[in-house]
């Protein structure tokens, strides 16, 4: 790469860290427009930058959608000592859609010692939609961390649909309201009629709230989705 071009790329990456969101957005668009040549520099910053820069670098790598980033990201996911780097590697790999990431993400879901990494690995597996991930995600429904359970419910809904309605119905009784909200939403999205009695009880009695809203409102929304699907099928 010519020195001038390398300097321009470094300058654009520096601008990603700017507090001014518009400037950072312009830099992001310029980096994406340059194509895969920027990937080595972006990966270097993903390892060394602060959280804001890493977040914006991750967005650029997601938007580039180039599979030359997959192998370096897999190495970061499986060997990097920083959990923050492993989180972003999982996030990007899910959006790149390359099935080479499935087994390493399952390994991180099952064995990483940091909850955030497990959570993002679960989310990435849902995006990759590989049936190999169904059983590990079902096991993750028993994870002691609510965020991991929540992401496993989302991903199972995306990946397996009605195939996993029974285990997701069990999550309507989870101790954490956010997990119950997500389970209700996924059952509604599936149009799972057998969940109606439990959802109706929740819509009447479950008054707990999470950061995203009340459980009873989520249950009521799920009931509406299921009844709407019933109506369409009856037409």
Order of alpha helices (4+ residues) and beta strands (2+ residues): alpha-alpha-alpha-alpha-alpha-alpha-alpha-alpha-alpha-alpha-alpha-alpha-alpha-beta-beta-alpha
